[in-house]
Amino acid sequence: MERFVQYILGGGIALVGGLWVLAGVGRGTPVWAGGLVAVLLGSLGLAVGIGTELAV
């Protein structure tokens, strides 16, 4: 599988999982903080995967 596809797929899964955690857990808990980290890393993964395929 292409590297950019791995970044996009992994980033999307992490983003959706993190958003589910943020929606379902009380704010300020350690689990909520973990969900926030997952959202940030998922967004970064999506950005890297898409950015590697863009030509300037």
Phi, psi and omega in degrees: 000143180296150182296318182294328177293322177297318178296316181293315181294312179297319178295319179294318178295316179296321180295312181295316178299317179295321178294323176298318179296315180298325181283333188256352185241148179297142182292140176093358179275161177300325178293321177298319179296322176296322176296322178295319177297318179297320177297315181295316179292323177296318177296320178296317178299317176298316181297318180293315181298318179286321183295330181289339182262354179277135176255133181272000000 
